[in-house]
Amino acid sequence: MNMSRRSRIFLGILLIYLAGIAFILYRVVDDIDPRYRESAEESLVETSHLLASLIEQDLADGAIDTTRLAPLFRALYARPFSAQIYSVHKTRVELRAYVTDDRGTVLYDSMGRSEGADFSRWRDVSQTLAGRYGARTTRDVPADPATTVMYVGAPVLWDGRIVGAVTVGKPVQSFGQFVESARQKTLSIFVISALAVLLLAVIVSVWLVRPFGLIVDYLRWLRRQRNFHPLRLARHAAHSLRIAWGEMRDALAGRSYVADYVQTLTHEIKSPLSAIRGAAELLQEPLAERMPPAQRQHFLANITRETQRIQETVDRMMELTALETRRSLGPTQPVPLRALIDDVAASARPAAAQRGISIDTRTPTDATVDGDPFLLRRALSNLVDNAVDFSPQGGTVTISLTADARHATLSVRDHGPGIPDYAQGKVFEKFYSLARPHSSKKSTGLGLAFVREIAGLHSGRVELTNAAAGGALAALTLPQGAAR
């Protein structure tokens, strides 16, 4: 499983987790208001029956007398008090009530607004007078949802007969502040819980697997610095966090990642093993003694070539694995890039000359990066060897250096066939290789993956694209002075 695929799987798991948390959070927050309304309605039921019982004490031959209610509610509304209910400070009574006769006519209204009105059409009154549970929710101002009031009715009984109804009401806004407070607390708890789970995943995947490794590496790097530049410190800290993220992702990929490595390596070795086995079987045939020397030599050379191919694949695989498991570069030193280019070009020219390929260098300026000179040389050598392999007979490979205030770029240009459309985006995958034009053979497919790992360790990047005038252009970009 390549790195990008593992990244997608890890991000997919995170997205599923976050989506699940968001769904649960939505359901819980959405359910808060109905639960508070239910609680408020239950209290209104008890209050309405209490008030109905009080009125029943003053009944005379079934006639409702409300004379005691007016002074009672006036005193209630004027009563001073201060109640700190958790985060809400309450200082006034918002309960309201009205009483109707058996025809639904309002006999008393604590708000003083509806006496004499016909409320028989309202559900709390009509249902209560019919002997059923009556309740409604209505806005005082139809266009303003903030003025919504909950009403619950209770029957006034005389000699077993309903002679009227008492309705108590409470503005939703009075307990809406409790709803809003509960929502805020719920959101805070869920966000903190989600962050705690993610932090726990990081701790388990990174801190417990590799105790204090990043901190130790960072302190060791700080001790090596001769001066402390804030931007460099921040950049190195960000680099360390990227390493931690990669290790956490690899830890989650775990066994599948190793299994995929083994499966891919087995597939790559299968072809040369088959060639070796075929050649060996032919050499062991009864007629092999009469085989012409040239043919015998051909089979032996085939065995030697395929054995070398297996050895090269295994060696490159071990080198790449060692790079992938490194957390940082370790000790670094200033690396002059012009000298590095000259060195790599001089080493590559003898092999390139066998096919008439020349290697030119263009270094109008010099630049220095902090890094591992051995790894940087290997990375540039791989890019040059790749360019030579794809160059036509008598072609030219150009190595150039460009730099700005922050970055230096090593570019390697060939004049070969370029990168086919179907190979775009795959050239840096492990074991992916294109046939060389001059030999029709493929490499191990690990060289460019090796370069990408080296670039990542140096906080740089590598790109391979088609040049505008034909051929391929590889660019290795490194930060200047960014020791790791």
N, C-alpha and C positions, 0 to 999 in steps of 0.2 A: 504494500500500500504506500503510494508516494506521499510526500509531505502535504501537497495541496489537498489530496483526498482526505487525509487524516484531519487536516484543518477544517474541511467542510463537515466531516462527521462530528468533530468536537463542537464546532459552532452550531451544528444542528441539534446536538444534545442540549446545549445551553439555551437555544431558542425554544425547544420543547419545554424545558424547565421554566423559562420565563413566561411562556404562553400559559402553562398550567397555573403558575402563581398568579398571573394577571386574571385568568378566568375565575379562580377561587376568590381573589380579591374583589372582583366585580360583583360576584354573587353575594359575598358577605356584606359589602358596602351597600349594595342595592337592597339588601334585606333589613338593614338597620331601621329605616323609616317605618316600614310596616310593623315591625316588632314594637317600636315605641308607640305607634298608634293603637295597637292592641292593648298595651299596658294602660294607656290613657283611657281607652274606652272601658276597660274593666273597672277603673276607678270611678268613671262617670256613672256606670250602672249602679254601683253601691251608693253613690251620692244621691242619685235621682230617687232611689227607693227610700233613703233616709229622709229626704225632703217630703216625699209622698206620705210617709208615716207621720211626719210632723203636721202636715195639713189635715190628715185624717183625724187628728186629735181635736180639731176645731169644727168638724162637720156638724150641721144641725139639720136633721131631716133630709140628708143627702145634698144640702146646699153647701158649696165650697166658700169658705171665708178666708180671704188672703190678707186681712188687715195686719196680721203679725209679721208678714214677710217684708213689707216696705221698710220699717225701721230696722229690721234684722239685716237686710242687705246694705242699707245706708251705713250702718255701723261697721259692717264687714268691709266695705270698700274704703271707709275712712280709717280703718285700724292700721296703725303704724307697726311695721315689723321689719326685721332684717334677717334673711336666711341665706347663708352661704352653702349652697348645695354643690359640693365638689368645686368645679370651676365656674359655676353659674351663681350669680348673686340675685336673689329674688327679694323685692320690696313691696309688691302689691298683689292683691287678689284679682285674678282674671276670670274666675268662674262666673257664669251667667245662668239665669234660670227664667222660665216663664211657665205659667199655669193656664190651662184651658179647661172649659167645661165639656160636657159630653157631646157638644156639637162642634167643637174645635175652635170656639171663640176664645180669644186671649183675655183672661181675667186679670192677670198681673204679669208684668215684664220688668225684671230687675234693671234692665237698661233704659226703661222708660220710653220705649220707642214704638211698641206694637200693641198696646192695650186696646181692645175692641176689634182688632184685626181677625180675619178668618184664616186660621192655620190648619183647617181640616185637610187641605191638600198636601201638607207636608208629611213625609213618610213617618217621622218620629211620632206625630200626633195620630194620624190615621191608623197606623198599625197598633199603637198602644190602646186606642179606644176600641179596636177590634179584638183585643185580648191577645195580641201577638207582640213579639219584641220589635220595638221601633227605634230606628237610629238613622241619622243622615249626616252628610258632610256638605256644607254649603258655604259659598264665599259671601262675605258681607258686601264686597265690591266685586261684581261679576268679572271685571277685566283684570283684577289683581289677585293672583294666587296666594299672595302673602296674607290675605285676609280670611283664609279658610278657617271655618269653625266646625268642630265635631259636636253633634247633639245626640243625646240618648234620653228616651222617655221612659216613664214609669206610671202605672195606673194609680188613680186615687179611688179607693174602694169604700163603699158604704153598704153594709148589709149584704156583702157578696156581689154587689153590682158595681160596674165601672161608671163613676159619675164625672170623671175628668182625667186629665193627664198632667203630669209634671215633667218638664224637660229641662235638663241641665246641659250647658254647653261650655266648651273650652276652646279658645283659639289654638290652632295648630302651631302658630308662631311661639306660643308660650313654652312648648316643649321642643320646638325646632332647634333651639340653641343646644339642647342636649343631644339631638340627632347629629348636628354639625360637629360637636365636640367628639362624639363617639366615632364619627367618620374619620376625623383627623387622627385620632388615636389609633384606629384600626389601620389606616394607611401607614402610619409611622411604624407600627409593629410589623406589618407585612414587609415593608421595605427593609427594616433592620434585619428581619428574619432571612429574607432573600440574600442580603449582603453577607450575613453570617454564614449561610450555607456555602456561598461562593468562596468566602474566605477559608472556610473549613476545607473545601476541596483543594484550594491552593496549598494550605498547610500540609494536608495529608499527601498531596502529590509531589510537593517540592520540599517543604521544610523537614518532614519526617523521613522522606526518602533520602534526602541529602542534607543532613543537619548543618545549618549555618553555612553551607557551602558558598552561597552568593555573598554573604556578609564577609566571610574570610577572604574570598577573592577580591572583593571591593577594597577592603582594608589593605591587602597586600599591594594592590595597584596604587592606592594612595601613598603608601610608603615609598614607592618608586618614583613618584613625581617630584621634580625639582621646583616647580611652582604650581600654584593652585588657581586655575582659571575657572570661574563659575560655569561658563558654557560647557567646558570640557567635562567638568564634574557631572553636570546634568545629563550630558550626552552619554557618558559612561554608565550612569545610573539607569537611563532608559535602555541601554544595551543589555544590562544585567537583567532588567525586567523582561525583555524579549526572550532572553535565554530561559528564564523561569517559566514563561508562558509555553515555550517550546517543549521544555521538559515535562510540564504538567500535561500537555497534549500527548506527548509520547507515552507518559505513564498511563493515561487513559486508553491509548491505542494498544499498549502493552503487547499481549500475546499475539494479536492479529498482525501487528507490525513485524514481529520476528518471524511468524509463519509465512508472511508474504515475502520477506527477504529470502528465506530458505527455498520457497517455491520458485521464485524468480531465478535464483542462483542455480538450482537444479535444472531448470529449463534451459539456461544458457550453456551449461556443461554437457547436456544430453547430446547435442549435435557433434562436438569434437569427440566425445566418448564413442559414439556410433562409428565415426570415421576410423578411430584407432582400432576398434574391435573388428571392423570389416577388413582393414589392412592386415591385422594379425591373423585372422582366419585364412586369408588367401596365402599368407606366407607359410601356414601350417598344412596346406593341402598336400596330398601325396605327390602331385606333379610340381610342387614348388621347387624341388631340386633342379628341375630342368627349366625353371623360369629364367628368361634372359636377364643378365646382370642389370641392364638399364631399367627393366621393369621392377626388379627387386629393389633397386636403389630408389625408384619412385615411391614404392610403398613404405620403405623405411623413412624416407624424407617426409612422407605424409604423417607417419606416426610422430616423428620429431616435431613437426610443425603444429600438430593438434595438441600434443603434450605441452608445448610452449604456450599455446593459446589458453589452455586450462590454467597453467601456472600464472600467466599474466592476469587472467580474470580473478583468480583467488587473491593474488597480491594486491591488485587495485581495489578489490572489495574490502580487504583488511585495512588498507590505507583510508578508504572512504569511511568505513565504520569507526576507525580511530578518530577521524576528524569530527564525525557527527556526535561522538560522545564527549568531546572537549567542551568545557564550559567557557573557557576564555583562552587567549593566546599564550598567557604566561608572560615570561620576560620578553620585552620588545626592544627594538633599537631603531634609530633613524635609518631609512632605506632610500638612498638616492635613486630615483627612477631612471634617469638617463643612463647611469652605469648599469643598472639592471637590464635595460633594453639592449645595450651593447653586448653584454655578457650572453644573454639568451640568443641574440642574433648570431653571434660568433659560433655558439655551440650547434645551432641548427643548420648552418650553411653547408657543412660537408654532406649531410644526408640529402639536403635539398638539391645540391649540385648534381647528384646522380641522375636526376630527372630534368636537369637544365633549368631549375627554378632558382631565381635570385631573391635574396632577402634584403630589402632596403629599410633604413631607419630614418625617421623624421622627428628630430627632437630639437626644435628651435628654442625651447626653454627647458629648464630643469625643475624638478619638484621633489620634495622629500615627504615620505609618510612614515609614521611609526608603525612597525609591525614585525612580522617574522620573515626575514629575508629568504630563508629556505622555502617557505610555503609560497611566498609571492613569486619566486623564481619558478617553482613548479607550476603555478597557475598560468603564468605567461607562457611558459614552455608548452603547456598543453594546448593553449590557444594557437600558438605558432605551428605546432605539429599538426593540429587539426586543419589549419589553413593550407599547409604544404600538401597534406593528403588530398585535398579537394582542388588544388591548383592544377591547371592543364600543363602539359609538357612545355617547358620554356617560359612558364608564366612568372609572375612577380608577387611576392608577399611583402606587404608594407606594414611596418610597426611604427606607430606614431605616438607622441605624447602631447597632451594639451592639459592646461591647468587654469584654474581661476583662484579666487581668494580662499575658497573652502575645499575644493575637490581637485583631484588629479585623475585623468582618464588615460588608460593605456588602450590603444586601438590596434587591432590586427585585421588587415584587409587582404582578401584574396580575389582572384578573378575567375573563380570556378563557376559551377552551375547555380550556385546559391541554394537557398532552402526551399524545398517544394512546399506548396500550400498545405498539404496534408501533414507535414512535419512541423508546421508552425505551432509553438507552444509545447512541443514534446521533446525538443532537443536536449533539455536539461534533465529529463527523467532518467532514472537509473536503467541501464541496459538498453536504452533506445539508441540505435545507431543507423546511419545511412551508409549504403554501399559506396566505397571509394570509386571515383570514375575510372582511374587507371588500372585498378585490380579487381573491381566488382566485389571486393571483400568488405566485411564490416569489422569495426573495432569492438572492444568490450562494452562500449556504451557507458563507461563510467568516468571518462575524462572530463566532460563538461559538468557532470554532477560534482566532481572533485573540485573544479574551479568555483562552482557556486558556493560550496561549503567554505572554501578559503575566503571568498569575498565576504560571506556573512560573518566569519570570525573577525574580519577587519572592519566591520560595520560598513561595508561597501556593497556593490551590486555588480552583476555581470549580465550583459545582454548580447544576443546574437540575432542579427537582422540581415535582410537583404540590402546591399548597397544600391544606391540610386542608379549607378552606371553598370550594374551587374556584379556578380560575385557576392560573397558574404562579408559582413562587418561585425567583428566581436569587440565589445567595449567593456573593459574592467575599470569601474570608477571607485576610487578610494578617498576617504576624507584625509585632508592634510593635517598632520600633527595630532591625529586622534588615536593615541596609544590605547591599547586594550589590555 
